[in-house]
Amino acid sequence: MSATIIDGKAVAAQVRAEVARGVAAFVAGSGRAPGLVGIQVGDDPASELYQAGKARAAHEVGMVSRRITLREATSQAELDAIIDELNADDGVDGVLVQLPVPAQLSEPLIASRIHPDKDVDGFSPISLGRLMRGEPGNVPCTPQGVMRLLGEGGVPLEGAHAVVVGRSLIVGKPQSMLLLSANCTVTIAHSRTRDLPALCRDADILVAAVGRPEMIRGDWIRPGAAVIDVGINRTADGLRGDVAFDEVAAVAGWITPVPGGVGPTTIAYLLANTLEAARRRSGADSSQGVRL
């Protein structure tokens, strides 16, 4: 058996095209473009690359994008003041702080400080609470991308047993909620789960988001299962996912590559979240929003 490769670049291009059409309609109706502001603390090269990519992608779909770069020694109070200004700015629909941040800053405090209606990363307690309750709000971008990839791949979700390996607030926990909402039966596992290989072999859908290169092996996979690899690990041999790709592709029914799988959809859904935030804030019709 050879798995069908789900092309994340192609799916992300579809999402961006949908966002671009939505932005054009929003501008025509409101007279302004959705606004996205990214804050970076320090000059970490990877953060700089991510921020530049997000800003470029926002411009390409017609949004107004702005970057704020702060010195490494920025205090929590200084960052809070900047976030408060952006929260009060009616021209700003989305605010994000690039992670990780320096040790003197608190990620939980940052997530709580950003107004939930502008929290386009979907990391705030209110955003996550809305997801848990099934209410409208900003959902973390990577899990949304995973759902779109499963949909575009034609993976059956109704009644499927989905195993999510990873329990982070960014991916694992929100991913489990989205899969549950799609009527999957969901198990959340992690690196300390007892007999993890046996649990994975029971999965119809396996989402690997544990952050360990090539941890998931071919003999962990049920034949024909869908395997979504969220991991992006930098190794001496280049970028590697959490899945041993060649081994798993020989067994699975569907698989996402690294790079070129989940990664491109994450930025695409950041744009989608910004558009939806602008629509909700303006009272615009969201019935034509980007689909999962």
WOJOBEL-V744416 format. One record per pair of residues at least 12 apart in sequence whose ideal C-beta (glycine too) atoms are under 7 Angstrom apart, sorted by sequence separation. I is the first residue (numbers start at 1). J is the second residue. If there is no record, write none. Layout:
i->(I	I)
j->(J	J)
//
This chain:
i->(55	83	111	112	164	176	187	229	230	245	38	97	111	112	229	276	68	229	206	38	51	122	172	200	227	38	122	123	162	241	120	122	213	240	272	95	119	121	122	191	201	203	206	208	239	121	190	200	201	202	205	208	211	213	239	116	167	184	191	200	201	204	205	206	207	208	209	210	227	36	162	164	203	204	208	209	211	213	95	167	197	207	208	94	96	159	160	161	162	163	164	165	166	93	96	157	158	164	165	227	79	92	94	157	163	214	216	218	226	232	36	40	157	213	215	216	217	221	225	226	227	229	231	35	76	87	142	143	216	223	225	226	227	228	33	34	35	36	37	38	39	40	41	75	76	142	146	213	214	218	224	229	33	40	42	72	76	83	140	212	214	217	218	221	33	37	39	41	79	83	87	140	143	147	211	221	232	143	175	210	216	218	229	230	41	76	80	209	218	229	140	175	208	228	27	139	143	147	208	163	163	172	23	24	41	171	23	23	163	20	128	161	162	168	19	20	161	162	165	39	131	161	162	163	164	165	166	160	165	166	16	132	160	162	164	165	123	128	131	51	123	134	50	37	155	47	37	150	35	35	36	35	36	37	38	39	40	32	34	39	171	38	41	42	41	146	41	155	153	150	150	149	146	36	146	142	155	153	149	149	146	149	145	148	142	145	145	145	142	145	141	144	141	141	141	15	138	11	11	138	8	11	151	6	148	147	6	6	144	4	120	122	120	120	120	118	117	117	117	94	94	93	94	93	93	93	57	61	63	54	58	53	57	54	1	36	34	34	34	3	2	2	6	8	1	3	4	26	1	3	4	5	6	15	3	9	3	5	8	12	16	19	23	26	30	8	12	15	19	22	26	8	11	15	30	6	8	9	16	29	8	12	19	8	15	26	22	22	22	19	18	15)
j->(67	95	123	124	176	188	199	241	242	257	51	110	124	125	242	289	82	243	221	54	67	138	188	216	243	55	139	140	179	258	138	140	231	258	290	114	138	140	141	210	220	222	225	227	258	141	210	220	221	222	225	228	231	233	259	137	188	205	212	221	222	225	226	227	228	229	230	231	248	58	184	186	225	226	230	231	233	235	118	190	220	230	231	118	120	183	184	185	186	187	188	189	190	118	121	182	183	189	190	252	105	118	120	183	189	240	242	244	252	258	63	67	184	240	242	243	244	248	252	253	254	256	258	63	104	115	170	171	244	251	253	254	255	256	62	63	64	65	66	67	68	69	70	104	105	171	175	242	243	247	253	258	63	70	72	102	106	113	170	242	244	247	248	251	64	68	70	72	110	114	118	171	174	178	242	252	263	175	207	242	248	250	261	262	74	109	113	242	251	262	174	209	242	262	62	174	178	182	243	199	200	209	61	62	79	209	62	63	203	61	169	202	203	209	61	62	203	204	207	82	174	204	205	206	207	208	209	204	209	210	61	177	205	207	209	210	169	174	177	98	170	181	98	86	205	98	92	205	91	92	93	93	94	95	96	97	98	91	93	98	230	98	101	102	102	207	105	226	226	226	228	228	228	120	230	230	254	254	256	262	262	265	262	265	262	265	266	268	266	269	266	269	269	270	273	148	273	148	149	277	149	152	292	149	292	292	152	153	292	153	270	273	273	274	277	277	277	280	281	273	274	274	277	277	278	281	267	271	274	267	271	267	271	270	223	274	274	275	278	249	249	250	254	256	250	252	253	275	251	253	254	255	256	265	254	260	255	257	260	264	268	271	275	278	282	261	265	268	272	275	279	262	265	269	284	261	263	264	271	284	264	268	275	265	272	284	288	289	290	290	290	290)
//
